[in-house]
Amino acid sequence: MIDVLYFAWLRERIGARVEQIDTNAATVADLVEELKGRSEAHALAFSDMSSVRVAIDQDLTEMSASLGGAREVAFFPPMTGG
């Protein structure tokens, strides 16, 4: 079981802040494909991955990253500074 966290507009589109997912996904990209199939809202939220960042257990990572041993995956838009 893995906690999937959504922030900002991803949370708004999906309608949840966190979901517990039982998954066999090997990578973040595999998890995203699985999530897209959960609902139309998920598919819309993940339709443009160029505007989505990901962290595994609070460490920024890439879509190709392994989920082995992960407890938490967070999805969020790019952050701007200022």
Summary of the structure (lengths in Angstrom):
residues: 82
radius of gyration: 11.7
end to end distance: 37.0
largest distance: 39.3
contacts: 211
relative contact order: 0.28
helix: 29%
strand: 28%
